[in-house]
Amino acid sequence: MGLSSIKYRGKEITENQIRIIELLLKTKSQNKVARILNIPTSSVNIQIKRLEKKLGVKIIQSSTSGTVVTEEGQEIVEYYQRIKRRLEETSFIASGFICGEVGRILFEDIVISSFDNVLKLYRMGMVKILGIDDPYWSYRLGDPIPVVYDYMVMVYRDRFDIKNLVGIRYSPQRILWNILKSRGISFRVKKVVKDPLQGIELAKKGYSLFLNESLTRYVDGDLNIEKPPFYRDTKHTLNFIALEDEERVLKAIRRKKKEIESRGFEVVE
């Protein structure tokens, strides 16, 4: 399976940009990379500069021996290669970002991405254990194993505006929408994104966000976090579906229970 791009620190890096860094590691020359890829040398430099600006890190530096890839640049390549190896397996463990918070405790070899991507992999028959962010989808796709409880909180910059919300696809936000409707509260979703990290970025720009409490560690000090009045009503489970090896999931939960609880989760008994 091809891997056209990856998310690194919440930012997208294309396969072409990774290829340029890989070749710079081998050749230490932007001119040689340009010849190999049959593109102008200026294009190589532009791609690297754009990526450095996007990520906020230095990827290359000049030396007497040529163009040297920094430790950060090498880490990007290694991260890409790890994901690519996982995707080349016949089947693997995959999870959405939210369920991934507990999934990374349970499994060392888990692939975490937006649930859009995870769902595509599942439909291609490449997933043996699936972590699902939205409880609704758990019951659509199989027999769910509930692992932990989670809640929703309000994230905002200046004030929480119920008419200026960010929606996250395939997330437990549908619980919030139902709560608001049942209470006769009028609301409006202005933007819809694929993953919670994009939602946090929009909150920095002034949008309001209902976010899973388990993800608040990704919220920096520029934003406010507050429990809604109906906080207890937002309680829901984060679930896994074991398409091939249910016992592996159950054993992992039992073995890692204390660690899961130490991270602030409430384990489903």
C-alpha positions in Angstrom: 0.0 0.0 0.0 1.3 3.5 -0.9 1.8 6.2 1.8 1.4 9.5 0.0 1.8 11.7 3.2 2.2 11.5 7.0 1.2 13.7 9.9 4.2 14.8 12.0 3.6 17.0 15.0 0.2 17.7 13.5 1.5 18.9 10.2 1.4 17.1 6.8 4.6 16.0 5.1 4.4 14.6 1.6 6.1 11.5 0.3 8.1 13.7 -2.2 9.4 15.8 0.7 10.4 12.6 2.6 12.2 11.3 -0.5 14.2 14.5 -0.8 15.4 14.2 2.8 16.2 10.5 2.4 18.3 11.3 -0.7 20.1 14.2 1.1 21.0 11.8 3.9 22.7 9.5 1.2 24.2 12.1 -1.1 24.8 15.2 1.1 24.2 17.3 -2.0 21.1 19.2 -3.2 22.5 19.1 -6.8 22.8 15.3 -6.8 19.3 15.0 -5.4 18.0 17.3 -8.1 19.7 15.1 -10.8 18.3 11.9 -9.3 14.7 13.3 -9.2 15.1 15.1 -12.5 14.0 18.5 -11.0 15.8 21.9 -10.6 18.1 22.3 -7.6 16.0 25.3 -6.7 12.9 23.0 -6.3 14.8 20.9 -3.8 15.7 23.9 -1.8 12.2 25.3 -1.9 10.6 22.1 -0.8 13.0 21.9 2.2 12.5 25.6 3.2 8.7 25.2 3.0 8.8 22.2 5.2 11.1 23.9 7.7 8.7 26.8 7.9 5.7 24.6 8.4 7.2 22.5 11.1 9.2 25.2 12.8 12.5 23.2 12.8 15.7 23.0 10.9 15.9 20.0 8.6 19.2 20.7 6.8 22.4 22.7 7.5 25.5 23.4 5.4 28.9 22.1 6.3 32.3 21.6 4.7 31.2 18.1 3.6 28.0 19.4 1.9 24.3 19.5 3.0 23.8 17.7 6.3 20.4 16.5 7.5 19.8 17.5 11.1 18.7 15.1 13.9 15.2 16.4 13.5 15.3 15.6 9.8 16.6 12.1 10.4 13.8 11.6 13.0 11.2 12.6 10.4 12.6 10.0 7.9 12.7 7.3 10.7 9.1 8.1 11.7 7.9 7.8 8.1 9.8 4.5 7.6 8.2 3.0 10.8 4.7 3.9 9.6 5.5 2.5 6.1 6.7 -0.8 7.5 3.5 -1.1 9.5 1.3 -0.4 6.5 3.2 -3.1 4.5 2.1 -5.7 7.0 -0.8 -7.9 5.9 -2.9 -6.6 8.9 -2.2 -4.4 11.9 -3.7 -2.5 14.8 -5.1 0.9 13.9 -7.0 3.6 15.8 -8.4 7.1 15.6 -6.6 9.9 17.5 -9.0 9.8 20.5 -9.0 6.1 21.1 -5.3 6.2 20.3 -4.6 7.8 23.7 -5.4 4.5 25.4 -4.3 2.4 22.4 -0.7 3.6 22.7 -0.7 2.2 26.2 -2.1 -1.1 25.2 -0.1 -1.8 22.1 3.4 -0.9 20.9 2.6 -1.5 17.3 -0.5 0.7 16.8 -1.0 3.0 13.9 -2.8 6.2 14.9 -4.5 8.5 12.4 -7.7 10.3 11.6 -10.6 7.9 11.7 -11.2 8.7 8.0 -7.9 7.0 7.2 -8.4 4.2 9.7 -11.8 3.4 8.2 -10.3 3.2 4.8 -7.7 0.7 6.0 -10.5 -1.3 7.8 -12.6 -1.5 4.6 -9.5 -2.7 2.7 -9.3 -5.7 5.2 -5.9 -4.5 6.6 -6.9 -4.1 10.2 -7.0 -6.9 12.8 -7.7 -4.7 15.9 -9.5 -1.4 15.5 -9.8 1.5 18.0 -12.9 3.6 17.4 -13.4 7.2 18.6 -17.2 7.4 18.2 -19.2 4.8 20.1 -21.9 5.0 17.4 -19.4 3.5 14.9 -18.4 0.8 17.3 -21.7 -0.9 17.0 -21.9 -0.4 13.2 -18.6 -2.1 12.7 -18.6 -5.0 15.1 -18.8 -6.2 18.7 -17.1 -3.5 20.7 -14.8 -4.0 23.7 -15.2 -0.9 25.9 -11.9 0.0 27.5 -12.2 3.3 29.3 -14.7 6.1 29.9 -14.1 9.6 28.6 -15.8 13.0 28.8 -16.1 16.2 26.8 -14.8 19.6 27.8 -15.0 23.1 26.3 -11.9 24.6 24.7 -11.7 28.2 23.6 -9.5 31.3 23.3 -11.5 34.3 24.6 -15.0 33.1 25.2 -16.9 29.9 24.3 -19.3 30.7 21.4 -22.0 28.0 20.9 -22.6 29.5 17.4 -19.0 29.2 16.3 -18.1 25.6 16.9 -15.6 23.2 15.3 -16.9 19.8 14.3 -14.7 16.7 14.2 -15.6 13.9 11.9 -16.2 10.4 13.4 -15.8 11.8 16.9 -18.0 11.5 20.1 -19.2 15.0 19.5 -22.6 13.6 18.3 -23.2 13.1 22.0 -22.9 16.9 22.5 -25.1 17.7 19.6 -27.8 15.4 21.0 -27.5 17.0 24.5 -27.8 20.5 23.1 -30.8 19.6 21.0 -32.5 17.9 23.9 -32.1 21.0 26.0 -33.3 23.3 23.3 -30.0 25.0 22.9 -29.4 26.5 19.5 -25.8 25.9 18.1 -23.9 26.2 14.9 -20.9 24.2 13.6 -18.9 26.6 11.4 -16.0 24.3 10.5 -15.6 20.5 10.2 -12.1 18.9 10.4 -10.8 15.3 10.2 -9.0 15.1 13.5 -8.9 16.7 17.0 -5.5 18.3 16.5 -6.9 20.4 13.7 -9.7 21.4 15.9 -7.3 22.6 18.6 -5.5 24.7 16.0 -8.8 26.3 15.0 -9.6 27.0 18.6 -6.4 29.1 18.7 -7.9 31.2 15.9 -11.1 31.9 17.9 -13.3 29.0 17.2 -15.0 27.1 20.0 -14.4 23.4 20.5 -16.0 20.5 22.4 -13.0 18.2 22.9 -12.4 14.8 24.5 -11.0 15.4 28.0 -8.3 12.7 27.3 -6.8 15.1 24.6 -6.4 18.2 26.8 -2.7 17.5 27.2 -2.4 18.7 23.6 -4.0 22.1 24.5 -1.4 24.8 25.3 -1.7 27.6 27.8 -3.1 30.1 25.3 -6.4 28.3 25.4 -9.0 27.9 28.2 -10.4 24.5 29.2 -13.7 24.3 31.0 -16.2 21.6 31.9 -19.7 22.2 30.5 -22.7 22.3 32.8 -23.7 18.9 31.4 -20.2 17.4 31.8 -21.4 14.2 33.5 -23.9 13.6 30.6 -21.0 13.5 28.1 -19.6 10.3 29.6 -18.9 7.7 26.9 -16.7 4.7 26.2 -13.6 4.4 24.0 -13.9 1.0 22.3 -11.8 -1.5 20.4 -13.0 -4.1 18.0 -10.9 -7.2 17.7 -11.5 -8.7 14.2 -8.9 -11.4 14.6 -7.6 -11.5 18.2 -10.1 -10.5 21.0 -8.0 -12.2 23.7 -5.0 -10.0 22.9 -7.1 -6.9 23.6 -8.5 -8.3 26.9 -5.1 -9.5 28.1 -3.6 -6.0 27.3 -6.4 -4.3 29.3 -5.8 -6.5 32.3 -2.0 -6.2 32.1 -2.0 -2.4 31.6 -4.9 -1.5 33.9 -2.7 0.3 36.5 -0.9 2.2 33.8 -4.1 3.2 32.2 -5.5 4.5 35.5 -2.3 6.4 36.2 -2.9 8.4 33.0 -6.2 9.6 34.4 -8.5 7.1 32.6 -11.5 5.4 34.3 -11.3 1.7 33.2 -14.5 0.0 32.2 -15.1 -3.0 34.5 
